[in-house]
Amino acid sequence: MREKKTLADIFADDPFNLLDVKKISTQAITADERLLESFNEINVFYGKNQREPQSGKGIQEHRLAARLKNLREDSEKASSLAGADEYHLLEVKEKKVESIADIFSDDGFGLLNNDADDIFNLKHVTSPEERAKADLVAHRKKCLNFQEYEALFKSCHQELKDKKRKVVPFVEKSLDKGVFFVLSGIIGYVESILETYKDEFGKIDGRTRIIFENGTESNMLFRSLIKRLYEDGKLITEHQDNYLNPLRSITEEDQESGFIYILKSKSDRQEITSIPHLYKIGYSKGAVEERVKNAAQDPTYLMAPVAIVTAFKCYNMNPQKLEQLLHNFFGSSCLNVDVIDERGRRSVPREWFIAPLNVIEEAIQMIVSREIVHYRYDANRQEIRARESFDKTRRALSIRQPYAEQIMRGFKKEEYRGIPTNIRGRVYIYASNTLADIDASLRLGIKNEDLPRGVLIGSVEIVGCEGNKRLGYAWILANPERLPELIKPVKKPQPVWFYPF
């Protein structure tokens, strides 16, 4: 074999013509060929099914039906396909339309054949018959006996002016027969709630009779009234003289359930006499005088005689619960002092609070009227103030029990940590699941394991930070505010800071 030295020698020595490759020519499909191919698909369908393709019979058949319709409407294309129209699909006979019946009968795509989709069959609109079966829509009408209620409205206006009543945010639980409210700027009166029943959600509903100060009345449903008041309404509190009588009039059938009393200490101890506005709030089933006659020997009364400042006789209610609510409300101003009895035993009284007498009496009224949930006691200013709205963007500080409860009661005013903080303002207090290894039952009057854990229990202001790295840092706390109800965080709690929502 002779040696090939160049490419030319290699290409020249090709006895089998292996390198003689002919160029393959490609032909692009024309528009006419594409048109014929698409029409042949319709022919194949007709030959197989012996009918024209119809709309609504599946995606593929719907596509063929639409294609056939377009070809029939295009005379130029129909003419070019005449030779391939073996089933005469493109031969359209013009139909004479003489009536609406002709239009409905000529519905090749079945657009008018579905009774379920009839234009007169409204799917998402309540029919007149169904609306007729529904409850009556309440409309205001003239109150024919308005003269019987006119004096009530005049008294209500005067009592608001004299501050015997207040306009407060709407609370559903407070709405009942005999209650005044403000709806869209007009005072209304719940004259009656008739035929009460539970709705599908288990809530009480029923037809009402509402009298308005403009001389009209309405029979709206109780739940509808609640909805409207949440949207644009307020409540008017009961007259302050009636707060401790839920039935508003005492009769022989009413049951006396005890006394809520307020006492002032006659102690000569300097640490007691130096505190202005120091009062004991307590409960007694019997006469208060009998209850306090041995006050000088009882640590509960600071081992000293007491003076009865005032006592409220309660009817048809739970005075113990009222007492507990008052203690919680004034918890941040609770007296924090040790008392030694005659046997040398130490105790910490929990029913003495630093608050002006008129503020305590106002709190009692607000608890009975249920508006107390919107307010808090400011121990520094010694006044009742409106609560801040619930803030879901506020961060929370994790505190173990019983320290968290001590913060809420105002006993613990410093939180010691190994690091400083620049955070200032109000933060939530999260009572963590882990208990601290101290027993605070003596000071709190409750066992550690009975304290709430794993929930937000309130909030407090961080007003400063003192200390150093060697001794530790004290985060200064002020103005604790207990939440109306315990709230479980949505997000996972962390050891120090976290955002609960």
PyMOL commands that set and color helices and strands:
alter all, ss='L'
color gray80, all
select helices_A, chain A and resi 7-12+31-49+59-73+75-80+82-84+100-105+115-117+128-133+146-148+150-161+172-174+222-232+240-242+270-273+288-291+295-297+299-301+319-329+331-333+357-368+371-374+403-408+441-444+448-450
alter helices_A, ss='H'
color red, helices_A
select strands_A, chain A and resi 141-142+167-169+180-183+186-198+204-212+216-218+233-236+256-265+278-284+306-315+339-340+346-347+352-354+375-378+383-386+396-401+414-417+425-435+455-468+472-487+497-498
alter strands_A, ss='S'
color yellow, strands_A
deselect
rebuild
show_as cartoon
